[in-house]
């Protein structure tokens, strides 16, 4: 019996029991769909984090009172006890860091309230920053201008707003020079930022940017600032810029030689490394859960194939009596098992992609399909079919033809 004939017979057998075959696929479908969805989400989020959230550039660093990426509770508590970073610290770095092209400082509140007339919007990211943060963060505008040094020196009540605020509070209007209330304080709109979209269900366009001095006038100066630096040159210049900044702050904050810094400096690479470790742990946990589904699906395939062997014992006896070899019987049942698993794998791949893209459309969670993940899903499913189909196939192949012919269902 050739391969094409074995495939034809296997397909006819599975088609004769369509409902049973479909139910047999479920375990493999769920397992493969979970793997594809997880890989798609992890790759999408990793890419988004790298390009949108931690896109500081290879020549940018940020100084924190305590790194927001710290996961060790002891270090978090220790960081909370440190002295705040102040505008005086920022000015010292600005003046003394010779390898820094730009030095900026920023503060933010992620739960602001903005009102214009009778309309209002909540959960606004209110950001106070120095004008030098603009080239560091690469902020783009679609209308008006950005805050400048004069605004900062004069504590000017001016603000650059995101597109969500315009859409919600001033639809169809020119927002420039309109007065809005940010957490109860009146500000004049001088610019509108470029639309960025949303991710994880959260809009990236609901923000208000004001001079950091105006932010401190409204909220007080008791909050630690974040100091950002952009090196004048990459490579050695970047390392020297960080070393200079560290030395300046250690001297200002009276850190003794040999003692640890009482502040944290993070770079794009260090923040991405922390995120990659977290996403990697999540990835492997979900793959473990998906693997359990695949094993369960494989066991179901094996059990169904054993039932099939029992139901078709007389058929096996007749085929052997007509000259079919043990390898022919083995091949037929292996092909059936492989077909079931591979069909489940293909359906699982499609389902995983549909689920991932559906979630992306619904809440904006980034997703990115990887061809290697698709290929791996189909290959793993086929491997499950072969592995769990060997025992039923060998059992069928070893049946004695005389005993098989006498078998009654």
DOMARNU-417892 format. One record per residue (C-alpha): residue number from 1; x, y, z; residue in one letter. Coordinates in steps of 0.02 Angstrom, whole numbers, plus 50000, padded with zeros to 5 digits. Layout:
<nodes>
     n       X       Y       Z   res
   NUM       X       Y       Z     a
...
</nodes>
This chain:
<nodes>
     n       X       Y       Z   res
     1   50000   50000   50000     x
     2   50072   50169   49951     x
     3   50063   50331   50052     x
     4   49924   50410   49948     x
     5   49813   50257   49971     x
     6   49847   50257   50159     x
     7   49802   50441   50170     x
     8   49641   50411   50072     x
     9   49588   50267   50185     x
    10   49632   50366   50342     x
    11   49533   50517   50283     x
    12   49381   50409   50239     x
    13   49386   50332   50413     x
    14   49393   50501   50500     x
    15   49257   50573   50388     x
    16   49143   50428   50432     x
    17   49152   50484   50614     x
    18   49147   50673   50592     x
    19   49081   50721   50763     x
    20   49203   50610   50855     x
    21   49348   50674   50750     x
    22   49298   50855   50782     x
    23   49287   50830   50970     x
    24   49455   50743   50967     x
    25   49533   50901   50895     x
    26   49481   51014   51039     x
    27   49627   50981   51155     x
    28   49755   51013   51018     x
    29   49659   51165   50954     x
    30   49654   51245   51126     x
    31   49837   51208   51162     x
    32   49902   51274   50996     x
    33   49786   51425   50999     x
    34   49850   51470   51173     x
    35   50031   51456   51115     x
    36   50001   51564   50960     x
    37   49901   51695   51056     x
    38   50032   51708   51194     x
    39   50178   51719   51073     x
    40   50085   51848   50969     x
    41   50046   51955   51121     x
    42   50220   51941   51198     x
    43   50306   51988   51035     x
    44   50185   52130   51005     x
    45   50203   52200   51180     x
    46   50393   52180   51176     x
    47   50400   52275   51013     x
    48   50284   52409   51079     x
    49   50381   52429   51241     x
    50   50544   52443   51144     x
    51   50479   52573   51020     x
    52   50350   52671   51119     x
    53   50370   52658   51307     x
    54   50557   52635   51331     x
    55   50608   52717   51169     x
    56   50736   52828   51252     x
    57   50867   52802   51120     x
    58   51039   52728   51143     x
    59   51107   52896   51205     x
    60   50977   52939   51339     x
    61   50976   52899   51525     x
    62   50857   52942   51668     x
    63   50900   52974   51850     x
    64   50768   52920   51976     x
    65   50757   52939   52164     x
    66   50711   52754   52157     x
    67   50695   52656   51996     x
    68   50513   52616   51950     x
    69   50575   52451   51878     x
    70   50632   52387   52049     x
    71   50538   52228   52099     x
    72   50630   52187   52261     x
    73   50522   52248   52405     x
    74   50672   52287   52516     x
    75   50747   52397   52380     x
    76   50579   52482   52353     x
    77   50566   52524   52539     x
    78   50748   52581   52543     x
    79   50719   52691   52391     x
    80   50570   52777   52471     x
    81   50684   52835   52614     x
    82   50805   52924   52498     x
    83   50814   53113   52478     x
    84   50712   53183   52335     x
    85   50798   53239   52177     x
    86   50770   53427   52162     x
    87   50776   53561   52029     x
    88   50942   53615   52106     x
    89   51010   53441   52067     x
    90   50948   53460   51888     x
    91   51030   53630   51871     x
    92   51194   53562   51940     x
    93   51195   53422   51810     x
    94   51144   53545   51674     x
    95   51291   53658   51716     x
    96   51427   53529   51749     x
    97   51392   53382   51631     x
    98   51508   53421   51486     x
    99   51467   53261   51389     x
   100   51279   53294   51395     x
   101   51200   53374   51243     x
   102   51034   53395   51333     x
   103   50983   53386   51515     x
   104   50801   53393   51567     x
   105   50689   53371   51718     x
   106   50510   53310   51728     x
   107   50366   53273   51847     x
   108   50199   53191   51813     x
   109   50028   53150   51883     x
   110   49933   53008   51797     x
   111   49760   53050   51864     x
   112   49731   53230   51815     x
   113   49563   53313   51780     x
   114   49541   53435   51635     x
   115   49387   53544   51607     x
   116   49331   53665   51472     x
   117   49162   53745   51490     x
   118   49041   53612   51549     x
   119   49141   53468   51474     x
   120   49278   53373   51568     x
   121   49396   53227   51546     x
   122   49482   53123   51682     x
   123   49635   53012   51700     x
   124   49740   53139   51607     x
   125   49929   53125   51616     x
   126   49982   53295   51679     x
   127   50166   53321   51645     x
   128   50277   53461   51705     x
   129   50443   53471   51612     x
   130   50584   53582   51561     x
   131   50589   53633   51376     x
   132   50748   53529   51358     x
   133   50642   53371   51381     x
   134   50565   53400   51210     x
   135   50717   53345   51106     x
   136   50753   53206   51232     x
   137   50576   53133   51217     x
   138   50556   53183   51035     x
   139   50384   53263   51059     x
   140   50294   53312   50898     x
   141   50156   53443   50878     x
   142   50017   53464   50751     x
   143   49971   53642   50799     x
   144   50040   53787   50901     x
   145   50207   53785   50992     x
   146   50295   53693   51132     x
   147   50337   53767   51303     x
   148   50499   53868   51305     x
   149   50626   53939   51428     x
   150   50527   54101   51449     x
   151   50373   54000   51500     x
   152   50476   53908   51629     x
   153   50562   54062   51702     x
   154   50396   54154   51717     x
   155   50297   54005   51785     x
   156   50179   54037   51640     x
   157   50008   53955   51649     x
   158   50022   53878   51475     x
   159   49993   53699   51420     x
   160   50015   53583   51271     x
   161   49871   53459   51262     x
   162   49844   53288   51181     x
   163   49718   53254   51042     x
   164   49597   53166   51161     x
   165   49570   53327   51257     x
   166   49533   53420   51095     x
   167   49413   53284   51035     x
   168   49322   53275   51201     x
   169   49317   53457   51257     x
   170   49335   53561   51098     x
   171   49270   53462   50949     x
   172   49273   53564   50789     x
   173   49361   53710   50874     x
   174   49534   53784   50861     x
   175   49603   53746   51036     x
   176   49747   53870   51027     x
   177   49731   54011   51154     x
   178   49579   53930   51235     x
   179   49580   53927   51426     x
   180   49556   53760   51512     x
   181   49562   53703   51693     x
   182   49691   53572   51740     x
   183   49654   53505   51915     x
   184   49563   53667   51951     x
   185   49698   53787   51888     x
   186   49673   53893   51732     x
   187   49797   53867   51587     x
   188   49805   53936   51411     x
   189   49824   53808   51271     x
   190   49977   53846   51164     x
   191   49998   53682   51068     x
   192   49921   53514   51020     x
   193   50023   53354   51017     x
   194   50029   53226   50878     x
   195   49910   53078   50895     x
   196   49990   52916   50957     x
   197   49841   52799   50976     x
   198   49811   52680   51121     x
   199   49878   52521   51195     x
   200   49815   52397   51324     x
   201   49651   52490   51319     x
   202   49732   52653   51376     x
   203   49745   52806   51266     x
   204   49916   52885   51242     x
   205   49838   53050   51187     x
   206   49757   53106   51350     x
   207   49894   53218   51418     x
   208   49935   53397   51465     x
   209   50114   53463   51462     x
   210   50159   53620   51559     x
   211   50320   53704   51619     x
   212   50390   53610   51768     x
   213   50391   53771   51870     x
   214   50205   53793   51839     x
   215   50176   53612   51889     x
   216   50271   53640   52052     x
   217   50178   53802   52085     x
   218   50014   53707   52073     x
   219   50065   53544   52158     x
   220   50210   53595   52270     x
   221   50395   53556   52256     x
   222   50396   53409   52377     x
   223   50396   53276   52240     x
   224   50560   53205   52174     x
   225   50598   53254   51995     x
   226   50664   53139   51859     x
   227   50823   53201   51779     x
   228   50853   53147   51599     x
   229   51014   53163   51502     x
   230   51054   53145   51317     x
   231   51237   53115   51278     x
   232   51326   53224   51151     x
   233   51395   53065   51071     x
   234   51354   52880   51080     x
   235   51475   52746   51141     x
   236   51609   52815   51254     x
   237   51525   52986   51260     x
   238   51368   52907   51331     x
   239   51463   52815   51468     x
   240   51558   52974   51512     x
   241   51397   53075   51520     x
   242   51323   52949   51644     x
   243   51484   52946   51745     x
   244   51487   53135   51754     x
   245   51306   53141   51808     x
   246   51336   53008   51941     x
   247   51487   53102   52009     x
   248   51392   53267   52015     x
   249   51245   53192   52109     x
   250   51353   53091   52228     x
   251   51445   53249   52276     x
   252   51285   53351   52298     x
   253   51199   53213   52398     x
   254   51354   53182   52507     x
   255   51379   52999   52461     x
   256   51541   52937   52539     x
   257   51670   52845   52431     x
   258   51631   52659   52429     x
   259   51447   52684   52473     x
   260   51308   52641   52352     x
   261   51221   52780   52255     x
   262   51067   52849   52341     x
   263   50982   52868   52171     x
   264   50959   52755   52019     x
   265   51012   52782   51839     x
   266   50920   52684   51705     x
   267   50950   52670   51519     x
   268   50845   52603   51377     x
   269   50939   52437   51384     x
   270   50920   52415   51571     x
   271   50733   52452   51568     x
   272   50707   52335   51421     x
   273   50807   52200   51508     x
   274   50695   52210   51661     x
   275   50540   52204   51552     x
   276   50609   52058   51450     x
   277   50638   51958   51610     x
   278   50459   51990   51664     x
   279   50382   51949   51495     x
   280   50494   51796   51480     x
   281   50428   51728   51645     x
   282   50249   51759   51589     x
   283   50287   51679   51420     x
   284   50357   51519   51495     x
   285   50214   51506   51620     x
   286   50086   51518   51481     x
   287   50182   51397   51371     x
   288   50179   51274   51518     x
   289   49990   51290   51530     x
   290   49973   51268   51342     x
   291   50086   51115   51349     x
   292   49966   51036   51474     x
   293   49823   51065   51350     x
   294   49926   50983   51213     x
   295   49964   50832   51322     x
   296   49779   50816   51365     x
   297   49738   50831   51181     x
   298   49867   50696   51141     x
   299   49793   50579   51271     x
   300   49620   50608   51197     x
   301   49687   50566   51024     x
   302   49767   50406   51091     x
   303   49607   50352   51178     x
   304   49500   50387   51025     x
   305   49622   50291   50914     x
   306   49616   50144   51035     x
   307   49426   50147   51023     x
   308   49444   50155   50834     x
   309   49559   50003   50835     x
   310   49432   49905   50936     x
   311   49287   49956   50823     x
   312   49384   49911   50665     x
   313   49461   49748   50723     x
   314   49366   49646   50592     x
   315   49417   49770   50458     x
   316   49599   49749   50510     x
   317   49579   49559   50503     x
   318   49504   49566   50328     x
   319   49643   49680   50265     x
   320   49776   49568   50338     x
   321   49692   49413   50264     x
   322   49698   49500   50094     x
   323   49885   49528   50109     x
   324   49905   49691   50205     x
   325   50067   49695   50304     x
   326   50086   49751   50484     x
   327   50177   49908   50422     x
   328   50026   49951   50312     x
   329   49910   49945   50462     x
   330   50035   50043   50568     x
   331   50051   50176   50434     x
   332   49863   50195   50413     x
   333   49830   50226   50598     x
   334   49981   50340   50616     x
   335   49918   50444   50470     x
   336   49747   50457   50552     x
   337   49824   50515   50715     x
   338   49940   50636   50625     x
   339   49797   50706   50522     x
   340   49691   50737   50677     x
   341   49833   50826   50767     x
   342   49888   50927   50617     x
   343   49710   50982   50578     x
   344   49694   51033   50761     x
   345   49859   51126   50746     x
   346   49804   51224   50592     x
   347   49637   51268   50669     x
   348   49726   51316   50830     x
   349   49846   51431   50735     x
   350   49701   51519   50649     x
   351   49602   51531   50812     x
   352   49754   51600   50905     x
   353   49783   51734   50772     x
   354   49598   51781   50768     x
   355   49592   51795   50959     x
   356   49751   51899   50964     x
   357   49696   52018   50828     x
   358   49521   52028   50902     x
   359   49592   52082   51069     x
   360   49704   52207   50980     x
   361   49554   52285   50893     x
   362   49451   52283   51053     x
   363   49573   52357   51180     x
   364   49728   52403   51080     x
   365   49843   52271   51155     x
   366   49991   52259   51034     x
   367   50011   52095   50941     x
   368   50134   52034   50812     x
   369   50122   51871   50717     x
   370   50285   51775   50699     x
   371   50303   51646   50560     x
   372   50415   51539   50670     x
   373   50275   51530   50799     x
   374   50151   51473   50667     x
   375   50273   51341   50602     x
   376   50313   51286   50780     x
   377   50128   51269   50823     x
   378   50093   51156   50673     x
   379   50254   51055   50703     x
   380   50216   51029   50888     x
   381   50038   50975   50847     x
   382   50103   50849   50719     x
   383   50230   50784   50846     x
   384   50090   50760   50973     x
   385   49991   50661   50845     x
   386   50137   50547   50803     x
   387   50191   50523   50985     x
   388   50018   50480   51051     x
   389   49968   50384   50895     x
   390   50111   50259   50900     x
   391   50037   50147   51036     x
   392   49864   50125   50954     x
   393   49946   50100   50784     x
   394   50066   49968   50849     x
   395   49922   49881   50937     x
   396   49823   49876   50774     x
   397   49974   49815   50676     x
   398   50006   49671   50796     x
   399   49829   49600   50788     x
   400   49821   49419   50734     x
   401   49715   49410   50575     x
   402   49622   49251   50627     x
   403   49580   49322   50799     x
   404   49530   49487   50718     x
   405   49412   49401   50596     x
   406   49325   49314   50741     x
   407   49303   49476   50837     x
   408   49124   49536   50860     x
   409   49082   49715   50909     x
</nodes>
